[in-house]
């Protein structure tokens, strides 16, 4: 198994991931003083192989529902898939995502934690592909749970944009003719 993957079926990785069997399985947070809100629960994963976004979301929601206080009332989510065309309109065979192991997980944790705290949400799920991703395959899943829809939706959108523009991923388009090109910048909003 690659260094960034985890044997947990939900695939947690990074500095905030808990080992299997160490509680709820949702990474992040610590004990909270009486009267203050608990820190957001973070589950962040990098996947070198295809992942099923619907199944990952279902597992996360089951874990949230198992909490004694119950699941938050609102969930906002985004599932991004690889397009079949490159930035210049040519058909793609695949999109390759390079990353720097260790640094990427740390940056994802920092971005998710900051967004979650800024919007006062209860939990964040980020699943992101690395390696070669085929058109139509999920490349990213961002889900945010909160007590209200506004904070959940705002946090989800802000975190997605932060991942697109601040996370250390490098993209290379592989075209059907065998040629390839590194992508400068990112796709517009």
Order of alpha helices (4+ residues) and beta strands (2+ residues): beta-alpha-beta-beta-alpha-beta-beta-beta-alpha-beta-beta
